[in-house]
């Protein structure tokens, strides 16, 4: 079993990707898997065409690794790879589309609107923002419709905060997802496997003062994690069922991580990641450890699925 990890790329999440690739490579090597790591550059396609039986694990975060384009390249080159295929990745990468598909399958999600930057110019920013608050109320969460690692995400408690939140969001994309903020327990549920054979790892609870932003996610000290989450059996089953439903209805494979808020009404789906972070502070590895399993064993299982 030979594995080539792709890490780096040119997105805003390059550093996280490199750290993820390094950590996964170390765990696979400890599990006896021959593993190499390389960046994505102009020599990638010739290298892929020479791979033979090597399995590729793309660990690029952001658009280049999660929007389906890299998966299309891997499929064109005829190599097998870890993770969801190009079409499923494209659906999951768009938060509004993923939320719509999941909601139609019966998964609860906070109410939201999706607005392009051009609409604010055409209709007047004040009028648009007033209409948003009129529909969704306050507080709100503003985030890019596509993206990861909480880049460009802001929680808005007062109308005066909304203009800056929109500017910060549009710095990372030209379409904003604005959703009703839900108060409750924030958890992440990682899933391993395909279809009916997929299973959920123990949920990880996230407790932070302020926003769970990029700095909080990848620099230790600002967040307290509970792995497994401090939930009763019924709550644990509810968040696991929601994550498995999202994984299956979106056609995801091998691995995913679903972010949820558990409130009085149950599990509320926020978004899903087809290439979850694997750094020392990331949620997927914490879930594996909460299951009393070795990282290398689970990563080897994921590679075997590919």
C-alpha positions in Angstrom: 0.0 0.0 0.0 1.7 3.2 -1.3 0.3 6.6 -0.7 1.1 10.0 -2.2 -0.3 12.9 -0.1 -1.0 16.2 -1.9 -0.6 19.1 0.4 0.0 22.9 0.1 -1.6 24.5 -3.0 -2.2 28.3 -3.4 -5.4 28.8 -1.3 -5.6 30.9 1.8 -5.4 27.6 3.7 -2.0 26.5 2.4 -0.3 26.4 5.7 -3.1 24.3 7.3 -2.9 21.9 4.3 0.9 21.5 4.7 0.4 20.8 8.4 -2.4 18.3 7.7 -0.3 16.5 5.1 2.6 16.2 7.4 0.5 14.8 10.3 -1.3 12.2 8.1 2.0 11.1 6.5 3.5 10.5 10.0 0.6 8.5 11.1 0.5 6.3 8.0 4.2 5.7 8.2 3.8 4.6 11.8 1.1 2.2 10.6 3.6 0.7 8.1 2.4 2.5 4.9 4.9 3.8 2.5 4.0 7.5 2.2 5.3 10.5 0.3 4.1 14.1 0.4 4.3 16.6 -2.5 3.0 20.1 -3.3 0.7 20.9 -6.3 2.6 22.5 -9.1 3.1 22.4 -12.9 4.8 19.0 -12.6 1.9 17.3 -10.9 0.1 15.8 -13.9 3.2 14.2 -15.4 3.9 12.7 -11.9 0.3 11.4 -11.6 0.6 9.7 -15.0 3.5 7.7 -13.7 2.0 6.7 -10.3 0.9 3.2 -11.2 -0.7 1.5 -8.1 -0.1 4.4 -5.7 -3.1 5.9 -4.0 -3.4 9.7 -3.8 -4.7 11.4 -0.7 -5.5 15.0 -1.6 -5.3 17.1 1.6 -5.6 20.5 0.0 -8.0 22.8 1.8 -10.0 25.6 0.2 -11.2 25.8 -3.4 -8.3 24.0 -5.1 -8.8 20.9 -3.0 -12.4 20.8 -2.2 -14.4 22.2 -5.1 -14.1 19.1 -7.3 -11.5 20.5 -9.7 -8.5 18.5 -8.3 -10.7 15.4 -8.1 -11.5 15.9 -11.8 -7.7 16.1 -12.6 -7.1 12.9 -10.6 -9.9 11.1 -12.5 -8.6 12.3 -15.8 -5.2 10.9 -14.9 -6.7 7.6 -14.0 -5.4 7.4 -10.5 -7.3 6.2 -7.5 -7.7 8.7 -4.6 -9.0 9.1 -1.1 -12.2 11.2 -0.6 -15.3 12.1 -2.4 -15.5 12.2 -6.2 -15.6 15.4 -8.1 -19.4 15.8 -8.4 -20.1 15.1 -4.7 -17.2 17.4 -3.7 -18.7 20.2 -5.8 -22.1 19.9 -4.1 -20.5 19.8 -0.6 -18.2 22.8 -1.4 -21.2 25.1 -1.9 -22.7 25.7 1.5 -26.1 26.8 0.2 -26.4 23.8 -2.2 -25.3 21.4 0.5 -27.8 22.9 3.0 -30.6 22.7 0.4 -29.9 19.1 -0.5 -29.6 18.1 3.2 -32.8 20.0 4.2 -34.8 18.2 1.4 -33.6 14.9 2.9 -35.0 15.9 6.3 -31.9 17.3 8.0 -32.6 20.5 9.9 -30.6 23.6 9.1 -30.8 27.2 10.3 -32.8 29.5 8.0 -30.6 31.4 5.5 -30.3 33.6 2.4 -27.6 33.6 -0.2 -26.7 36.9 -1.8 -24.0 37.9 -4.3 -21.9 41.0 -3.9 -23.4 42.5 -7.1 -26.9 42.6 -5.6 -25.8 45.0 -2.8 -24.6 47.4 -5.5 -27.6 47.1 -7.6 -30.3 47.3 -4.9 -28.5 49.4 -2.3 -26.6 47.9 0.6 -28.8 49.5 3.3 -32.0 48.2 1.7 -30.6 44.7 1.3 -29.3 44.5 4.8 -32.5 45.8 6.2 -34.5 43.1 4.3 -32.1 40.4 5.6 -32.6 41.4 9.2 -36.3 41.7 8.6 -36.4 38.1 7.5 -33.9 36.4 9.7 -33.7 38.7 12.7 -30.6 39.0 14.9 -28.1 37.6 15.7 -26.8 36.4 12.3 -23.8 34.5 11.0 -22.2 35.8 7.8 -19.9 33.6 5.8 -18.6 33.0 2.3 -20.9 30.6 0.4 -17.8 28.6 -0.4 -14.7 28.3 1.8 -13.3 26.7 4.9 -11.4 27.3 8.1 -13.9 30.0 9.1 -12.2 32.5 6.9 -14.5 35.5 6.4 -17.0 34.3 9.0 -18.5 36.8 11.4 -21.3 36.6 14.0 -23.4 39.8 13.9 -25.3 40.8 17.0 -26.2 44.4 16.0 -27.2 45.9 12.7 -24.2 48.3 12.9 -21.9 45.3 12.7 -23.4 43.9 9.5 -21.6 46.2 6.9 -18.1 45.2 8.1 -19.2 41.6 8.3 -20.2 41.7 4.6 -16.9 43.4 3.6 -14.9 40.7 5.5 -17.0 38.0 3.8 -16.6 39.3 0.3 -12.9 39.4 0.7 -13.0 35.6 0.4 -15.7 35.2 -2.2 -18.3 37.1 -4.2 -21.4 35.3 -2.7 -22.4 35.4 1.0 -24.4 32.9 3.0 -26.2 34.8 5.8 -27.9 32.5 8.3 -29.8 32.8 11.5 -27.4 32.3 14.4 -28.4 29.3 16.5 -27.6 29.1 20.2 -26.6 25.7 21.5 -23.8 23.2 21.7 -21.4 23.3 18.8 -20.2 19.9 17.8 -18.3 18.3 14.9 -19.0 14.7 13.8 -16.5 12.9 11.6 -17.7 10.0 9.4 -15.7 7.2 7.9 -16.9 4.8 5.2 -19.3 4.6 2.3 -23.0 4.4 2.0 -24.8 2.1 4.5 -21.4 1.0 5.8 -20.4 4.5 6.9 -20.1 5.1 10.6 -19.7 8.1 12.9 -16.8 8.7 15.2 -17.6 10.2 18.6 -18.7 13.9 18.4 -16.3 16.6 19.5 -17.7 19.6 21.4 -16.2 23.0 20.8 -16.3 25.7 23.5 -14.8 29.1 22.7 -15.1 32.7 23.8 -15.9 34.7 20.8 -15.9 33.4 17.2 -14.5 29.9 16.4 -12.4 31.6 13.7 -9.2 30.7 11.9 -6.9 31.7 14.7 -9.0 29.8 17.3 -9.0 26.6 15.1 -5.3 26.3 14.4 -3.6 28.0 17.3 -3.9 26.3 20.7 -5.3 28.2 23.7 -8.5 29.9 22.6 -10.7 26.8 22.4 -11.6 24.1 24.8 -12.5 20.7 23.2 -14.4 17.9 24.7 -13.8 14.6 23.0 -16.2 12.9 23.2 -18.7 15.7 23.6 -20.6 16.1 26.8 -23.9 14.8 25.4 -26.3 12.1 26.6 -27.0 9.0 24.6 -30.0 10.5 22.8 -28.1 13.7 21.8 -25.1 11.7 20.7 -27.3 9.5 18.5 -29.0 12.7 17.1 -25.8 14.4 15.9 -24.4 11.1 14.6 -27.6 10.4 12.6 -27.5 14.0 11.1 -23.9 13.6 10.1 -24.5 10.2 8.5 -27.5 11.5 6.7 -25.5 14.4 5.2 -22.6 12.1 4.3 -25.0 9.8 2.5 -27.4 12.2 0.8 -24.5 14.2 -0.6 -22.9 11.0 -2.0 -19.7 11.5 0.0 -17.2 8.7 0.4 -14.3 7.6 2.6 -14.4 10.5 5.1 -16.1 13.7 5.9 -16.7 16.0 8.9 -20.1 17.7 9.5 -20.4 20.8 11.7 -23.6 21.1 13.7 -25.3 23.0 16.5 -27.4 21.0 19.0 -30.2 23.2 20.3 -33.6 22.5 21.9 -35.0 21.5 18.5 -32.3 18.9 17.8 -29.2 18.8 15.5 -28.9 21.8 13.1 -26.6 21.3 10.1 -24.1 24.1 9.4 -21.7 22.7 6.8 -19.7 19.7 5.8 -16.0 19.2 4.9 -14.8 16.6 2.4 -11.2 17.3 3.2 -11.2 18.0 6.9 -8.2 19.4 8.6 -5.8 16.9 10.1 -3.5 19.2 12.2 -2.7 18.7 15.8 -5.7 20.9 16.8 -8.1 19.6 14.1 -11.4 17.9 15.0 -11.1 14.7 12.9 -8.0 13.4 14.7 -9.6 14.3 18.1 -12.6 12.2 17.2 -10.4 9.2 16.3 -8.6 9.5 19.6 -12.0 9.7 21.4 -12.9 6.4 19.8 -9.8 4.9 21.4 -8.3 4.1 18.0 -4.9 4.8 16.6 -4.7 7.5 13.9 -2.6 5.3 11.7 -5.1 2.5 11.8 -8.0 4.7 10.8 -6.0 6.5 8.1 -5.0 3.1 6.7 -8.6 2.0 6.7 -9.5 5.2 4.8 -6.8 4.5 2.2 -8.0 0.9 1.9 -11.5 2.2 1.0 -10.0 4.0 -1.9 
